[in-house]
Amino acid sequence: MNTVLALTGRTGLGVATIAMVLAGCTDIERALNRGGDTPCSEYIEQDQDTKRMTITKFIKERNGTDNEPAGTVVDATMVSVNVLCGTQVNAETPIRNADVAGIFMHK
């Protein structure tokens, strides 16, 4: 009886874990997302949804608020960071420090 309960418990735990992972990937990604501390090299490799999460977190950090930024602000910041990170001499520059000077100088 104890063996059956133990097996059922482990199976249930495994199913619950898989369900949480599948359902909560974006929550986990948000929690692990480094926002403005994300290096350009990592940011450039992210898919569009993850880039949007990264930029949103970066804007919230920069503004010192938990309020969701306007979509147009996120879009404009994404374009700017895409251009700046795509041309940074130092690929490890955090996105918060990506700027025009970094295109020409190793930061």
Secondary structure, 3 states (H helix, E strand, C coil): CHHHHHHHHHHHHHHHHHHHHHHCHHHHHHHHCCHHHCEHHHHHHCCHHHHHHHHHHHHHHHHCCCCCCCHHHHHHHHHHHHHHHHHCCCCCCEHHHCCCHHHHCCC
